[in-house]
Amino acid sequence: MAAARIPLVDYLRLADEPYLVASECEECAARYFNHRVACANCGATAFKEAQVPADGVVRAFTIVSFAAPGIEVPFVSAVVDCHGTSVRANLVNVAPDPEHVRTGMAVRLTTFPIGTDSTGTEAIGFGFEPAAD
């Protein structure tokens, strides 16, 4: 029997091709990754799940050089535009320097193990990596 895998965040779906799910306002189509009682854009209270495209473009980024003890630095934190949905995530599988990261860079969703508990359940995180040309 394969070990259980669980996503680090509830909006990550671990399918054959992993993807993110946003809560989309049924009135104005604004998207959120956290629980909402009402839409911050229009005030409506009805939401539906919306699958977020797995590819996108880096709109903004920062190279983090200082972090809490135990956090490996440097790393790249970015805002990725996934066809109109903004996703805040780290960039992975890329050197954390300005020669390798730029705005406008094409990226795609990727997942990776972040830890295993005493019963063998593996936690899975996500980030974005450079898209193949």
N, C-alpha and C positions, 0 to 999 in steps of 0.2 A: 504494500500500500504506500502510495506517495505521501510525503509529508504535506500537511496543510499549509496553504499560503494565504495570507491576509493582507489587504492594502493598508498602508499607513494612514491614508485619508479616505473618508467615505465616498468621495467623488471619483476615485480611481477604480476602474473595472478591470479585473484580471482575466480577460478573455484570451483566445488564441492570439488576437491582435489587441493588446491593451488599449484602453481609451479613457478619456475623462468625460464626466457628465456634469453639466451645469443645471441649476434651477433657472428656468426661463419664465419670465413674466408673460402670462397669457394675453395681457393687454398691450404692452409696448415692446415685448421681446428682449428686454434687458436681461442679462445673464449674471448669475451669482454662483459662487462656489460654497457658500455657507447657508445655513438655514435662514429663511426670511419669513417674517410674518406679513410684511408688506413691501412692495417694490419701492426702492429709494428714488426711482425715476418718476413714477406716475402715481404711486400710492395704491395700486391694485393689490388684491390679496390672493389671487389664483396663480399658481405656478405649475409647470410641467417639466419633466426631465428632457434635456436636449444633449445629444452626443456632440462633443467638441471635436472638430477635425484634429487628427494626430500630427499634422504638419503646420508650420507657421514661420513667422519671420521675427527676428529679434528687433524690438522697437527701442528698448533701452536696456542698459546693463551697468553693473558696477563690479569691479574686482575687489573682493573683500580680503583685506590683509590682516585684520585683527578680529578675533572671535573669542568666545568663552573657552576656558580650558577644555581640552579634549576634542575640540572642533578643528579639523585639519584646514589650514589656510596655506596659500590663497585659494579661493574658489570664486566662481562667477555666479552672481545672482542677476536674473534678467526678467524683463517683461516681454512675453512672446505674444504676438498677434496671431491667433489661430483663426484666420478667415473671419475676423470681426469680434472674436471673443478673446479678451486679454487674460493671459495666464501668467501668474507670478511663480517662477520656479528657478532652480539652479540649472546651469548648463554643465553637462558632464561629457566626458570623453573628448575634451578639448583643452589645450594648454590655457591656463588662466592669465593670458597676457594680451595686450592690444594688437599684437601681430597676428593672433589667431581668432580673436573675437571682434565683431564689428556690428554696428546697427545695419539692418537690412539683410543680415545673414540668414539663410534658409536653415531651419532646424526641424527635427521630428521628435515625437514623444518616445521615450525609452523607459524601461523599468529596471530595477536592480534590487537585490536583497540588501537589507539594512541590519538584520539581526535575526537570531533564532532563539526561541525561549526554551525552557527546560523540557518541554514535551515535544520539541522538534518543529513547532509551528514557526514558519518563516514570515517575517514582516517584509513587505515589498514597498519600496519608495519609487518615485518617478522624477524625471528631469527631462531636459531636451538636449539632444546632441546634434552636431552638424549633419545636415542632410547630404546624402551622396549626390554628387554632381551628375 
